[in-house]
Amino acid sequence: MLDEDERRARQEAHWLVKEFGAEAPLYAAMKAEKAIEQKDFGRCARWKRILEILADTGLSKSAASKY
């Protein structure tokens, strides 16, 4: 069973794919980078998980490996 954080990450990944298509991993990577710049590591971890989910769907090639 999925916990609440995982469920939200999967919903966000699904929305990103729907909204941005193949560019969804790039958008997520930019959000993760911005979170790092702001030293918000909890938010960065969430975006990293979203990148992992996108990689599992085959949409992400290099963006997920950057983080």
Backbone as JSON Lines, residues from 0, in Angstrom:
{"i":0,"aa":"M","n":[0.84,-1.19,0.0],"ca":[0.0,0.0,0.0],"c":[0.89,1.25,0.0]}
{"i":1,"aa":"L","n":[0.48,2.25,-0.73],"ca":[1.25,3.48,-0.86],"c":[0.95,4.43,0.29]}
{"i":2,"aa":"D","n":[2.0,5.07,0.79],"ca":[1.76,6.1,1.8],"c":[1.36,7.4,1.1]}
{"i":3,"aa":"E","n":[0.99,8.36,1.87],"ca":[0.46,9.63,1.33],"c":[1.49,10.36,0.47]}
{"i":4,"aa":"D","n":[2.76,10.39,0.88],"ca":[3.79,11.07,0.1],"c":[4.0,10.41,-1.26]}
{"i":5,"aa":"E","n":[4.01,9.08,-1.26],"ca":[4.19,8.36,-2.52],"c":[3.0,8.59,-3.44]}
{"i":6,"aa":"R","n":[1.81,8.58,-2.89],"ca":[0.62,8.82,-3.69],"c":[0.66,10.2,-4.32]}
{"i":7,"aa":"R","n":[1.05,11.19,-3.55],"ca":[1.14,12.56,-4.08],"c":[2.21,12.68,-5.15]}
{"i":8,"aa":"A","n":[3.35,12.02,-4.95],"ca":[4.42,12.06,-5.94],"c":[3.95,11.44,-7.25]}
{"i":9,"aa":"R","n":[3.24,10.33,-7.17],"ca":[2.72,9.68,-8.38],"c":[1.68,10.56,-9.07]}
{"i":10,"aa":"Q","n":[0.84,11.22,-8.28],"ca":[-0.15,12.14,-8.88],"c":[0.55,13.29,-9.58]}
{"i":11,"aa":"E","n":[1.57,13.84,-8.94],"ca":[2.32,14.96,-9.53],"c":[3.01,14.52,-10.82]}
{"i":12,"aa":"A","n":[3.62,13.35,-10.81],"ca":[4.28,12.83,-12.01],"c":[3.27,12.65,-13.14]}
{"i":13,"aa":"H","n":[2.12,12.11,-12.81],"ca":[1.06,11.92,-13.82],"c":[0.62,13.26,-14.39]}
{"i":14,"aa":"W","n":[0.43,14.24,-13.52],"ca":[0.02,15.56,-13.97],"c":[1.09,16.18,-14.86]}
{"i":15,"aa":"L","n":[2.37,16.03,-14.48],"ca":[3.45,16.6,-15.28],"c":[3.47,16.01,-16.68]}
{"i":16,"aa":"V","n":[3.28,14.7,-16.77],"ca":[3.26,14.05,-18.09],"c":[2.08,14.57,-18.91]}
{"i":17,"aa":"K","n":[0.95,14.71,-18.26],"ca":[-0.24,15.2,-18.95],"c":[-0.04,16.64,-19.42]}
{"i":18,"aa":"E","n":[0.59,17.45,-18.58],"ca":[0.75,18.88,-18.87],"c":[1.93,19.17,-19.81]}
{"i":19,"aa":"F","n":[3.07,18.49,-19.6],"ca":[4.3,18.82,-20.31],"c":[4.8,17.73,-21.26]}
{"i":20,"aa":"G","n":[4.17,16.57,-21.24],"ca":[4.59,15.48,-22.12],"c":[6.02,15.06,-21.88]}
{"i":21,"aa":"A","n":[6.78,14.99,-22.95],"ca":[8.17,14.53,-22.87],"c":[9.07,15.49,-22.09]}
{"i":22,"aa":"E","n":[8.62,16.71,-21.89],"ca":[9.42,17.68,-21.15],"c":[9.16,17.63,-19.64]}
{"i":23,"aa":"A","n":[8.33,16.73,-19.19],"ca":[8.03,16.6,-17.76],"c":[9.27,16.38,-16.91]}
{"i":24,"aa":"P","n":[10.22,15.52,-17.31],"ca":[11.42,15.34,-16.49],"c":[12.26,16.61,-16.37]}
{"i":25,"aa":"L","n":[12.3,17.39,-17.44],"ca":[13.04,18.65,-17.4],"c":[12.41,19.6,-16.39]}
{"i":26,"aa":"Y","n":[11.11,19.71,-16.4],"ca":[10.4,20.57,-15.45],"c":[10.68,20.12,-14.02]}
{"i":27,"aa":"A","n":[10.6,18.81,-13.77],"ca":[10.84,18.28,-12.43],"c":[12.29,18.53,-12.0]}
{"i":28,"aa":"A","n":[13.23,18.38,-12.92],"ca":[14.63,18.63,-12.6],"c":[14.87,20.1,-12.25]}
{"i":29,"aa":"M","n":[14.2,20.99,-12.96],"ca":[14.34,22.42,-12.65],"c":[13.78,22.73,-11.26]}
{"i":30,"aa":"K","n":[12.66,22.09,-10.92],"ca":[12.07,22.29,-9.6],"c":[13.0,21.76,-8.51]}
{"i":31,"aa":"A","n":[13.61,20.61,-8.75],"ca":[14.55,20.03,-7.78],"c":[15.76,20.95,-7.6]}
{"i":32,"aa":"E","n":[16.26,21.48,-8.7],"ca":[17.41,22.39,-8.62],"c":[17.07,23.66,-7.85]}
{"i":33,"aa":"K","n":[15.9,24.2,-8.09],"ca":[15.48,25.4,-7.37],"c":[15.35,25.11,-5.87]}
{"i":34,"aa":"A","n":[14.83,23.93,-5.53],"ca":[14.71,23.56,-4.12],"c":[16.09,23.47,-3.46]}
{"i":35,"aa":"I","n":[17.07,22.94,-4.2],"ca":[18.44,22.86,-3.67],"c":[18.99,24.26,-3.43]}
{"i":36,"aa":"E","n":[18.79,25.15,-4.4],"ca":[19.27,26.52,-4.26],"c":[18.68,27.2,-3.04]}
{"i":37,"aa":"Q","n":[17.43,26.88,-2.72],"ca":[16.75,27.46,-1.57],"c":[16.98,26.67,-0.29]}
{"i":38,"aa":"K","n":[17.82,25.63,-0.39],"ca":[18.14,24.76,0.75],"c":[16.9,24.12,1.37]}
{"i":39,"aa":"D","n":[15.94,23.82,0.51],"ca":[14.72,23.13,0.93],"c":[14.86,21.66,0.51]}
{"i":40,"aa":"F","n":[15.56,20.9,1.34],"ca":[15.93,19.54,0.96],"c":[14.77,18.56,1.02]}
{"i":41,"aa":"G","n":[13.77,18.86,1.81],"ca":[12.56,18.03,1.82],"c":[11.83,18.11,0.49]}
{"i":42,"aa":"R","n":[11.7,19.34,-0.01],"ca":[11.05,19.54,-1.3],"c":[11.9,18.95,-2.43]}
{"i":43,"aa":"C","n":[13.22,19.07,-2.3],"ca":[14.12,18.48,-3.28],"c":[13.93,16.96,-3.34]}
{"i":44,"aa":"A","n":[13.81,16.34,-2.17],"ca":[13.61,14.89,-2.12],"c":[12.31,14.5,-2.82]}
{"i":45,"aa":"R","n":[11.28,15.31,-2.65],"ca":[10.0,15.02,-3.32],"c":[10.16,15.09,-4.83]}
{"i":46,"aa":"W","n":[10.84,16.13,-5.32],"ca":[11.04,16.25,-6.77],"c":[11.95,15.16,-7.29]}
{"i":47,"aa":"K","n":[12.91,14.74,-6.49],"ca":[13.78,13.63,-6.89],"c":[12.94,12.36,-7.05]}
{"i":48,"aa":"R","n":[12.03,12.12,-6.11],"ca":[11.16,10.95,-6.22],"c":[10.28,11.03,-7.47]}
{"i":49,"aa":"I","n":[9.8,12.23,-7.78],"ca":[8.99,12.4,-8.99],"c":[9.84,12.09,-10.22]}
{"i":50,"aa":"L","n":[11.09,12.51,-10.23],"ca":[11.99,12.18,-11.33],"c":[12.18,10.67,-11.46]}
{"i":51,"aa":"E","n":[12.29,9.98,-10.33],"ca":[12.43,8.52,-10.36],"c":[11.18,7.87,-10.95]}
{"i":52,"aa":"I","n":[10.03,8.37,-10.58],"ca":[8.77,7.83,-11.12],"c":[8.73,8.07,-12.63]}
{"i":53,"aa":"L","n":[9.1,9.27,-13.06],"ca":[9.13,9.57,-14.49],"c":[10.12,8.67,-15.22]}
{"i":54,"aa":"A","n":[11.26,8.38,-14.6],"ca":[12.25,7.49,-15.2],"c":[11.68,6.09,-15.36]}
{"i":55,"aa":"D","n":[10.9,5.64,-14.38],"ca":[10.27,4.32,-14.46],"c":[9.27,4.23,-15.61]}
{"i":56,"aa":"T","n":[8.7,5.36,-15.97],"ca":[7.74,5.37,-17.08],"c":[8.45,5.48,-18.42]}
{"i":57,"aa":"G","n":[9.76,5.69,-18.4],"ca":[10.53,5.76,-19.63],"c":[10.61,7.14,-20.24]}
{"i":58,"aa":"L","n":[10.08,8.14,-19.57],"ca":[10.12,9.5,-20.13],"c":[11.44,10.2,-19.85]}
{"i":59,"aa":"S","n":[12.09,9.82,-18.79],"ca":[13.28,10.54,-18.38],"c":[14.53,9.78,-18.81]}
{"i":60,"aa":"K","n":[15.43,10.48,-19.45],"ca":[16.68,9.84,-19.82],"c":[17.83,10.45,-19.02]}
{"i":61,"aa":"S","n":[18.1,11.71,-19.2],"ca":[19.23,12.31,-18.52],"c":[18.83,13.16,-17.32]}
{"i":62,"aa":"A","n":[17.62,13.63,-17.26],"ca":[17.24,14.53,-16.18],"c":[17.27,13.82,-14.84]}
{"i":63,"aa":"A","n":[16.79,12.6,-14.74],"ca":[16.77,11.88,-13.48],"c":[18.18,11.53,-13.03]}
{"i":64,"aa":"S","n":[19.08,11.24,-13.97],"ca":[20.43,10.85,-13.59],"c":[21.22,12.03,-13.04]}
{"i":65,"aa":"K","n":[20.8,13.25,-13.34],"ca":[21.48,14.44,-12.83],"c":[21.34,14.57,-11.32]}
{"i":66,"aa":"Y","n":[20.23,14.07,-10.78],"ca":[19.98,14.18,-9.36],"c":[19.94,12.8,-8.8]}
